[in-house]
Amino acid sequence: MRSLLGTEPFAPVSSVLSQAAGQLRSSSSPILLLAAPSLQGALAIAPIEAALVDAGLPYRRRFRLQSPSDGSWVHILGPADESGPRLSSNPTQLSLAGTVVEGLAGHQGDSRKGPLTAVAQSHALAQEISPDGTRVRRLRPWAISGNWLHSALDTTYDPVFTALRDVLAEDGSIRVVPLPEVPEPNVSSSNWIGPEALDAVTSRWPSLDMEGRARTLSHLMRPALSRSTPSTARLEEIGWHCVLGPGWSTDLAGQISSAAALWKEEPAVIAAGRVVDSLLRRGVIPRF
């Protein structure tokens, strides 16, 4: 499993996260994991908690808006904060916040920047804490979930999302497939995709050649073109680049839609806890 900290997007934060992992591994007191009771907070806490469980390190999980005070802690800051990770010692206190980094270089070598989210940083940190951890490995496909939730995909192409997706695909952590190849797609948040139309395309998919598949899938996604959302970049991911982890029946976007629905049904703290618990136990988020 390739080290996330060794990839280009993590270069600006690799030294801080590596040092933080070392300090957390040697911590003798329980580590407080703190985040806002949001979907982003849950997705960021889950990999760190998985690493601490794999490594046998004591910790406490809290979802609240207040900042931590004394003791050792990891604090996940909100997506509006782009100050990057900050670390202090004795005791270990780490704040994780998004930052803008280099993603993929353009064809002419021009800079393509995008968000390195707190969620992605949490996965890199988790891998450093427990490199061979079973739970950490199982959650690896979720490293790009923060970028999926980020507004960058609603405005333009996100080179960091693409770079991280390519890293995960190259080491076998994920497969990237078109929507008709997702065993149990959840398109509830894409109300311009007719379930019956998708079923019809899926049933014909194995018999179509490459040109036929491209034409059929384009026709299925066409109703979105007359809408202000989703953006073209996000539309391509929804239709052509669905992310599947090992053993998954529903793709990343579909599982995130299922998780987001929890916040409409449950108090935020309970919803966040259910998402983390599901990820730790099974590595997936079911339809609740």
N, C-alpha and C positions, 0 to 999 in steps of 0.2 A: 504494500500500500504506500504510494508515494506521499512523502511529507508535504503537507499543504504549505508549511512555512518555507519550503524550498522553491516554491513557484513564484513567478514574477509579481503577481498582484500583492503578495504578502511581504515583499522585500522591505517596504518602509516600516513595518511593524514587527518583523521577525525577531529582532533582538529583544524587544520588550516582552513579547509573548513567550519567548524561550526562557528568559530570566524568570518570568512569572510562574511558568510551569515548574521550574526547579524549586522555587520557594514554596509553592503549594504542595509539591511532593514531600517536602521535608517538614511540613507544618505538623506540630504535635497537638494543636488545639482545633476544635471544630471550625470549619470554614463556612461562613455565611454566604449563601448565594441569594442575591437580591435583584429583583426586577419589577417593573410595573406589571400589573395584571393584564397584560395585552398578549395578543398572539405572537408578536415579535419577541416579547419578553420570555414567553414560554419556549419558543423555538431556540432562543439563545441559551437559556438555562439548561435545557435538556442534555446537550452534549457534554457540558461541564459536569453535570450531575452524574451522567453515565461514566465519565472518566474517573470520578472520585469513587464511585461504587466499584468499578473494575479494579482500581488501585487499593481498595480497602481503606480509604481515608474518610475520617468523620466530617460531616457537614450538616448544615441546616438550610432549608429552602424557605424563602419568604417572598411573597408577592405583595408589594406595597409601593406607594409613591414616595415615601420619605427616604432620605439618604441614610446610609449606615453611619455608625459612629465608631465605637471602639472595637478592638479585636481584628481577626483576619477575615477578609471578605472579598468577594468578587461582585461588583455592582454593574449591572447592564443598564446603560443609559438609553434614553429614547432615540428613535430614528432621526429626530430633528437635530440632535447633537452630532456634529461631525469633527469633534476635537481629537479623535483617535484614542488609542489606549494610553492609560497613565498608571504607573506602578510606583508604590512606595514600599519600604521594608520595615521589619521589626515593629509591628506585625505586618504581614503581607496584606496590602490593600490595593486591589486592581479595579480600575474603572474601564469598562469596554464601551467605546463609542465608535460609530462609523467614521470613515475618512475617505477622501477621494484619492485614488491611486491610478497608476498606469495599468491598463488592461491589455488589449491586443494592439500591436502597432499596425498602422494603416499600410496600404500597398506602397506608398511612397515614403514609408518610415515615419509618418507623422504620428503625433501623440494621440492616443485614444484613451481618455480617462473615464472612470466610472466609480461607483461607490463600493468600498470594501466594508460591508455591514458588520455590526456587532455579532450577528448570527454567524457569519463566515469566520470571524475571528475566534468565536467560541469553539467552533469545530477544530480550528488549528490548535488552539490551546489544549483542547481535550486530547488531541492526538499526541501532543508533547507530554501530557501528564501520564497517559496510558497508551503507548504506541501499539501494543498488541491486544488491547482490551476488546472483548467480544461485543459489548454494548456500543463502544465507540465506533467500531467497524460497521455495526449494523445501522448506525445513525448517519454514516458518512454521506449518503445521498442527499440528506437535508442541508448540507453545507451551502447550497445555492438558494435555500428557501427565503433567506433574508432579501436577496436580490430580486426574487420573484415578487415579494411584497413591496419592494421599493418603487417609488414613483418614477425612477429613471426609465423603466420599461414602458411607461405611459407617455413619455415625451420623445424618446429617441432610442437608438440602439445602445444597449448596455454591454460594453466590451468586457467588463469584469464578470458579468453573468456568463457570457459566452466562454471566456477563458476558463473559469472554474468548471463549467459544464464539460468542456473538452478534457480537462484533467481527470475528472471523475469517469468519463467515458473511456478514456485511454487505459485506466488501470482496472477497468471492469466493475467499478462501483455502481455504475448506472448503465442502462441502455436508453438510447434516444430513438423513439419510434413515432410514426404518424398516428393520429388519433384513432383510426379504425383498427389499429393493432393493440390498443389498450384493452385488456380483457374485460374490465368493468369500469368504463369511463363515467365520470361524474361531471356532467355539463350543466348542473343546476344554476351556476352563475353565468353561464353563456346562453342566455335565453333566446338568442338568435339561431341557435343550433336546434333543429327539431329532432327530438329523440327517435321518432319513427324514421326520419330521413337518415339519421346516423346508423340506425339498425340496418336499413336497406343497403347503405354503402358498405358496412362491415360484412354483411352476408355475401356481397359480390366481390369483396376485396381480393380474396385468394385467386380469383379467375381473371383478374385484370392485369394487363402488362403495365410497364412503367408509365407510358404515356396516358393510358386509361386511368391509372391511379391518380396521376397529377390532375387530370381534367375533372375527375369525379370529386376529389377532395376540394379543389378550387370552387366547384359549384356548391358544395356543402357550406363552405365558409363565406360565400359571396354576400349573404345578407348583412354581414358585419360591415361591409364596405360603405354602406349608406349611413352608418352610425358614427357618432363622435368618439365612442369608445367601443372596443379596445383599440389601442394604437396598432399601427402596422407591425411594429416589433413584437408586441405581445400576441397579436393574432397569429404570427408565424409560429410562436412557441406553442400556442394552444392547438393549432392544427397539424403542424409538421414536425415539431420537436418536443414531443411529450416525454417526460423523464420518468423512467421506471427503475426502481431499485430491485435487487434480487428478491424474488418471491412476491413482489407487489402485483396486485390485480388492478389497482387504481393508480393513476399517475400522480406526480407531485402536485400539479395545479388542482386536480380534483380533490386530493386529500386536504389541501389548504382550504378549499371552499367548504369542505365538511367541518373543518376545525373552526373556521370563522363563524359558522352558523351557531356554534355553542354560545357565543357572546350575546346572541339574541334571546337565548333560552335560559341561561344561568347567570348568577352573579359573576362578575369578572374574575374574582379570585378562584372560584370553583372551576370556571371554564379553563383558566390557565393551568390549574392543577391537574385537571383531567387530561389535557393535551400532553403534559409532561409525563404523567403516569403511563399513558398509552404508548408513547414513544419509548420509554424505558423498558416496558414489558414486552412490546411486540415490534417496535421499530416502525410502526405505521400508525396512521390516524384513521380509524374506521368511520363509517357514517353513523353518527351518534343518534 
